[in-house]
Amino acid sequence: MHRLLARFVDDECGATAIEYCLIAAGISIVIVTTVNGVGSMLSTKFTEVSTSIK
């Protein structure tokens, strides 16, 4: 029983997976924020072009 508990405490596979998930979530947030900002800027530019053509 003692050996099983020691192996469980020393196992870091789950912690590594969680760390990778947190990194992926952070990168995803940055990508979504950037795309949202670029989309807003493009919408403004297209509106300006459309207004100037009319």
Sequence and secondary structure as in RCSB ss.txt:
>XXXX:A:sequence
MHRLLARFVDDECGATAIEYCLIAAGISIVIVTTVNGVGSMLSTKFTEVSTSIK
>XXXX:A:secstr
 HHHHHHHHH  HHHHHHHHHHHHHHHHHHHHHHHHHHHHHHHHHHHHHHHHH 
